[in-house]
Amino acid sequence: MEAQAPSGGAPGSGAAVFVCRLCGECCQGVGGILVTPREIESLADFLGLSREVLGRDYLVDSPLGPQVAARDGACVFLAAGRCRVHPVKPRICRQWPFLPALLADPEEFEAAKEACPGLAPQCTHEDFRRAFQARGGSGEPDGPGKKGPQK
């Protein structure tokens, strides 16, 4: 996935502000990937599992609802540095890096640039926000409710 600001990643350059490097860094950490009933159904179907088995083996309960489990400090679906469920990954994963917190807070965005090698180091917060708007303001590759190209 690649995203460019109308003015580019560096002012006037036309460079991309984000190019996914497929490094799996965004899959590190524990908790926070909430899933909807529809996403649970898609994940189970994709993996060839019943909803019950998916829930037991890959999800955990949280006060906000079911979320993807973590193993060894990373998403349970991360295997050999790749997402095992990429074609049906949850919405928040499809939105990366165009998350509300990064769009709203320049300091959060700067922290994300340090963690994610796909974010252009020279990209300003304003460039990032323009790239988001150029995508239709949804954060998803092809606009609201669409999963975008599958890699």
C-alpha positions in Angstrom: 0.0 0.0 0.0 1.3 3.4 -0.9 -0.1 6.8 0.0 0.9 10.2 -1.3 0.0 13.7 -0.2 -1.1 16.0 -2.9 2.1 17.9 -2.2 4.1 14.7 -1.6 6.0 13.2 1.3 8.5 16.0 1.4 7.1 19.4 0.5 6.8 19.6 -3.3 8.5 16.3 -3.9 5.6 14.1 -4.9 7.1 11.3 -2.7 4.9 8.9 -0.9 4.3 9.5 2.8 3.7 5.8 3.4 4.9 2.7 1.6 4.3 -0.6 3.5 7.5 -2.5 3.9 5.7 -5.7 5.0 8.0 -5.7 8.1 5.3 -6.7 10.7 6.3 -3.8 13.1 2.6 -2.7 13.2 1.7 -6.2 14.4 3.9 -6.0 17.5 2.3 -5.3 20.9 -0.5 -6.7 23.0 -4.1 -5.9 22.8 -6.2 -3.2 21.1 -7.3 -5.0 17.9 -11.0 -5.2 18.5 -13.0 -7.3 16.0 -16.6 -7.1 15.0 -19.0 -10.0 14.5 -18.5 -9.6 10.7 -14.7 -9.6 11.0 -14.9 -12.8 13.2 -17.0 -14.5 10.5 -14.5 -13.4 7.8 -11.5 -14.6 9.8 -13.1 -17.9 10.7 -14.1 -18.5 7.1 -10.7 -17.6 5.8 -9.0 -19.9 8.2 -11.5 -22.7 7.7 -12.5 -22.7 11.4 -15.7 -22.5 13.3 -16.5 -19.3 15.1 -16.1 -21.2 18.3 -12.6 -22.5 17.5 -11.5 -19.0 16.2 -12.8 -17.5 19.5 -11.1 -20.0 21.7 -7.7 -20.1 19.9 -7.3 -16.6 18.4 -9.4 -14.1 20.3 -9.6 -12.8 23.9 -12.4 -11.1 25.7 -12.0 -7.5 26.7 -14.3 -4.9 28.4 -14.9 -3.5 24.9 -15.5 -6.8 23.2 -13.5 -9.5 21.5 -10.0 -8.7 20.4 -7.2 -10.5 18.6 -5.0 -12.4 21.0 -1.2 -11.9 21.2 1.5 -14.4 21.5 5.1 -13.6 22.2 4.3 -9.9 22.2 2.8 -9.8 18.7 -0.5 -10.5 17.0 -1.5 -14.1 17.0 -1.9 -14.0 13.2 1.7 -12.9 12.6 3.7 -15.8 11.3 7.2 -15.7 9.9 6.9 -11.9 9.8 3.7 -11.9 7.6 0.1 -11.6 8.4 -1.7 -14.9 8.0 -5.0 -13.2 7.5 -4.0 -10.3 5.3 -6.9 -10.6 2.8 -9.5 -10.4 5.7 -7.5 -8.5 8.4 -9.5 -6.3 10.8 -10.4 -2.8 9.8 -8.0 -1.2 12.2 -5.2 -3.1 10.5 -6.4 -2.0 7.1 -6.4 1.6 8.3 -2.7 1.6 9.4 -1.1 4.1 9.5 -4.1 6.4 9.1 -5.4 5.9 12.6 -7.4 8.7 14.3 -4.8 9.2 17.0 -2.0 9.7 14.4 -4.1 12.0 12.4 -5.1 14.1 15.4 -1.8 14.3 17.3 1.5 15.4 15.7 3.4 13.9 18.6 1.7 10.5 18.1 2.5 10.7 14.4 6.2 11.4 15.2 6.4 8.4 17.5 4.8 6.2 14.8 7.4 7.4 12.3 10.1 6.1 14.6 8.4 2.7 14.9 7.3 2.2 11.3 9.9 2.1 8.5 7.1 2.6 5.9 6.4 6.2 7.0 8.7 8.6 5.2 11.0 10.2 7.8 10.8 13.7 6.1 7.0 13.6 6.1 5.3 16.3 8.2 2.1 15.8 10.1 0.4 18.1 7.6 1.7 16.0 4.7 0.3 12.9 6.4 -3.1 14.5 6.9 -3.1 15.6 3.2 -2.4 12.0 2.2 -5.3 10.8 4.3 -7.6 13.3 2.7 -6.3 12.3 -0.8 -7.4 8.7 0.1 -11.0 9.9 0.6 -10.5 10.5 4.3 -11.3 7.0 5.3 -7.9 5.5 6.2 -8.8 2.4 4.2 -7.0 1.8 0.9 -10.0 2.4 -1.4 -12.3 4.4 0.7 -14.9 3.7 3.4 -15.9 0.1 3.9 -13.6 -1.3 1.2 -10.7 -3.6 1.8 -8.6 -2.4 -1.0 -6.1 -4.4 -3.0 -5.1 -7.7 -1.4 -1.4 -8.5 -1.3 
